[in-house]
Amino acid sequence: MKKLISVPIPVFNAGEHLNQSINSILNQSYQNFEIIICDDGSNDNSRSIIQSLKDSRIKVCYNEENIGVLKTRNKLFKYCKGDYIAFQDADDLSHPERFIVQLNAFMRDPDLMLCGTNFSYINKKSRVFYTENVDETDTGIKNKLSEKNMFQFPSIMIDTKVLKSVGGFREEFRQLGNISDDYDWILRISEQFKVGNVNYNETLYYYRSIPGSLTRSQFGASRLIGHQIAQYLAKQRIATGTDDLILHRMSNLLTVKEKLLEPYLTDPSLVYRKLAASFMFNRLFLQAIVNSIQAIWKNPLTFVNYRTLQYCVRKSLASIFLESTSSN
């Protein structure tokens, strides 16, 4: 009997790329899947696109108000009937062989419970601008996972045994600003199960980097410290077997958050410099320049802010020039 894959997709104002994203799932070489879509109170044309989808494997639900991707993913878990759950963001793309490659990895190793893939960043026009070849082994990943997230989250597929044991995303992260709940989830899974990635000869997942993307539009100082919060909780579990969220000590965690935010309060321009760097990596040049200008406005006496602006402008112009010459 073929294994069933459930694909939960939260949608918020993703109308521009939603059809393309859904079609990349419908065109998978492995066809035994169900897609569960939840529109999270979109105010663009996302809902009409969802309603136009005609495939018996697509199930749809709606949030009348926007409740956020964290709660929406947990809601979607309740509808998943598959043996495996594969994630997908509403504006991203999956290679047609993605599901079968990941499923084969699970079949080869019954102990594997979470499997990510290699991935590329793409722009609004679906052009690749950066490709990541990922660490594949459980040992290699776990050696580095406490310092950085070793997965592109929406590329992962999990055995549903994981969900029964670890549960969903911890909704307490909403009080922290919805920061790194996916990283926290992956860390908790890795503490109990074998994890891995697959490097295929082609990119299996395409992560779209655009100004209005779900996470990027919510960036701020709180989001920039998100990984540190997840790492702090992981260190607690390693040392004591539990953490502040398990023990319902949110006040302790909020105190840790306040301490991590102190450098941003001391230098209000720091958050804009870091955002500028992030936007530059994602080739969102206008957003990078705007944030570097905001850094100067917040702290005009800090020389590094002017260097950041100069760097963003120079690199942006160089990249635009190279793109224009290569397309001619």
Secondary structure, 3 states (H helix, E strand, C coil): CCCCEEEEEEECCCHHHHHHHHHHHHCCCCCCEEEEEEEECCCCCHHHHHHHCCCCCEEEEEECCCCCHHHHHHHHHCCCCCCEEECCCCCCEECCCHHHHHHHHHHHCCCEEEEEECEEEECCCCCEEEEECCCCCHHHHHHHHCCCCCCCHHHCEEEHHHHHHHCCCCHHHHHHCCCCHHHHHHHHHHHHCEEEEECCCCCCEEEECCCCCCCHHHCCHHHHCHHHHHHHHHHHHHHHCCCCCCCCCHHHHHHHHHHHHHHHHHCCCHHHHHHHHHHHHCCCHHHHHHHHHHHHHHCCCCHHHHHHHHHHHHHHHHHHHHHHHHHC
